[in-house]
């Protein structure tokens, strides 16, 4: 028996949801974890963003062409080793999220984007005060 999902009163199989024209229907499917692995290759960045937010396919989506998807991976990834691919990202918002997570802030202190550098300083200060109160 095939997996099916009902969205807006219509039933979809995995194959049908992947071929569905309406990206909002595909987004709803991803929200429900339906066809989540298949939807990681969706042409719409909005659908791929939902997949990333749900915690799936980060190893693939860390290299996504859309910075919003990469920023979502940076925010939600559980394996911080994925952040090494994003610390030098071409888009400042992705680097900002990496700095906010506190990853490799020493490098991001010297980021050409002042907001990224400021977030790196803030994250460094937060981790220093956390370590100081832990002793």
Secondary structure, 3 states (H helix, E strand, C coil): CCCEEEECCEEEEHHHHHHCCCHHHHHHHHHCCCCHHHHCCCCCHHHHHHHHHCCCCHHHHCCCCCHHHHHHHHHHCCCHHHHHHCCCCCCHHHHHHHHHCCCCHHHHCCCCCHHHHHHHHHHHHHHHHHHHHHC
